[in-house]
């Protein structure tokens, strides 16, 4: 039987919020609905076995290692190969996967007077094999967690501070030493994260940090067949996959389909073709060369309008468009100036008109989990214009003249031009400069430090990278469940490598560090999180602009593809093709 974990407590409520925000990648016409696995496939439809599903991706995967699968292609491919002890199902509930049920929380007394501490005991599933034929056991799960706990440079490692160590006490028993008292639901929620997926331990030992670059061995429905860097990754059906299929095609463990093959997945091959041009990807789908485009760039959905057999879906995104001010240098070292600039922006208008209704005005730096219900500095052009005029009069400065940097990819230039126009109406002089991603990040990350600016100089010229004053770029919480505290730390802490603004606020840093330490009782932690988010947004160093939705397009012959709320990647183990010949 499948074990469904009822959400309880703070951690479970956060997980539930993520699930509701993400919903399901339901393949039908219009907008994806949470809880609807495939509206274009009737419940009585009989799945077809076999076939090859080709998916178009904009760039090659960086790593298939669950610890480092942070780009879209890596996440998508790794999620078909690796599984964890728990997972999110298509409805957004946390369910047991390689585990057999909820963890058991107990107190373990150490030897020789060692203080007792809490542990989580997890029973793991028997009869499961890795793609290389070796048996899955608790030692593999212990090795995966130990690697996650001890790796110093894993970006999301801070989320796992609850876990002190992991060990196998029996072939099917995993014990996790906990840093504090916890609940079965909180432990299961962490183990459902994609970073906690379990690779084959001997393969990881063999390749070390190179694991995931040329090889990947898991227990998932598909196994790596070939990987031609920059061109394509091909996966084959895992003929020894442990999940059986019900007659209706839904994942199950007890009811076997009448087909002699019985076990999921239905597809024989799953490939990910690298097509760097958005136009190439759209043309390939229209021509039937690929069956799914996971992420359409802004405006690309219009090119597919009216194409026979192709549908486009919209759903909640994981990114937010942000305006970054360089607070380390004039003119935006002055907070009142930053506040006035924010108040000149009609964010609802930007979201409504420039995203064709597929965005919401942003109030926070992440599209989910925020404690805020309204923008820190709402649209108030009259007050903002007066504030800027008063500041100019008091300082004797000329009207502001700024360069607004942005990404050259749509919709950033369009949004930047609208922001510039709103500022010009208040008498500001604004020039918009659109750069490619690499050049933009060089300006953002290195220009505040003279040493780094010189290091980032154009080779052979010795000319430092010019400073930036204000920039428009997105921030992507692409895993969808990273957590508000982690996003705040990354964007606002003075020592974070992702701090683009140069903000250095000692009190804010201290509170961000408290949140990262995860040592506060739940009620105190919630209060601290709300206060810290409010303080961060009050700096006006970063101004949220919009929460864009994401679009994907697919061949209507493709059935039952869904997205895990916790991981964000589409899952193909239940997918099948009506015309699979």
Secondary structure as GFF3:
##gff-version 3
##sequence-region A 1 581
A	DSSP	beta_strand	4	5	.	.	.	ID=ss1
A	DSSP	alpha_helix	9	22	.	.	.	ID=ss2
A	DSSP	beta_strand	30	31	.	.	.	ID=ss3
A	DSSP	beta_strand	52	57	.	.	.	ID=ss4
A	DSSP	alpha_helix	72	81	.	.	.	ID=ss5
A	DSSP	beta_strand	86	88	.	.	.	ID=ss6
A	DSSP	beta_strand	94	96	.	.	.	ID=ss7
A	DSSP	beta_strand	104	108	.	.	.	ID=ss8
A	DSSP	beta_strand	117	123	.	.	.	ID=ss9
A	DSSP	alpha_helix	138	150	.	.	.	ID=ss10
A	DSSP	three_ten_helix	157	160	.	.	.	ID=ss11
A	DSSP	beta_strand	163	170	.	.	.	ID=ss12
A	DSSP	beta_strand	173	178	.	.	.	ID=ss13
A	DSSP	alpha_helix	184	191	.	.	.	ID=ss14
A	DSSP	three_ten_helix	194	196	.	.	.	ID=ss15
A	DSSP	alpha_helix	201	207	.	.	.	ID=ss16
A	DSSP	three_ten_helix	208	210	.	.	.	ID=ss17
A	DSSP	beta_strand	222	228	.	.	.	ID=ss18
A	DSSP	beta_strand	232	237	.	.	.	ID=ss19
A	DSSP	beta_strand	244	245	.	.	.	ID=ss20
A	DSSP	beta_strand	251	252	.	.	.	ID=ss21
A	DSSP	beta_strand	269	274	.	.	.	ID=ss22
A	DSSP	alpha_helix	278	286	.	.	.	ID=ss23
A	DSSP	beta_strand	292	293	.	.	.	ID=ss24
A	DSSP	three_ten_helix	300	304	.	.	.	ID=ss25
A	DSSP	beta_strand	310	315	.	.	.	ID=ss26
A	DSSP	beta_strand	319	325	.	.	.	ID=ss27
A	DSSP	alpha_helix	335	343	.	.	.	ID=ss28
A	DSSP	alpha_helix	347	354	.	.	.	ID=ss29
A	DSSP	beta_strand	359	361	.	.	.	ID=ss30
A	DSSP	alpha_helix	381	395	.	.	.	ID=ss31
A	DSSP	beta_strand	401	407	.	.	.	ID=ss32
A	DSSP	alpha_helix	412	424	.	.	.	ID=ss33
A	DSSP	beta_strand	429	435	.	.	.	ID=ss34
A	DSSP	alpha_helix	437	446	.	.	.	ID=ss35
A	DSSP	alpha_helix	450	455	.	.	.	ID=ss36
A	DSSP	beta_strand	470	476	.	.	.	ID=ss37
A	DSSP	alpha_helix	484	492	.	.	.	ID=ss38
A	DSSP	alpha_helix	506	517	.	.	.	ID=ss39
A	DSSP	alpha_helix	522	538	.	.	.	ID=ss40
A	DSSP	beta_strand	542	548	.	.	.	ID=ss41
A	DSSP	beta_strand	550	555	.	.	.	ID=ss42
A	DSSP	beta_strand	558	559	.	.	.	ID=ss43
A	DSSP	beta_strand	562	563	.	.	.	ID=ss44
A	DSSP	beta_strand	570	571	.	.	.	ID=ss45
A	DSSP	beta_strand	576	577	.	.	.	ID=ss46
###
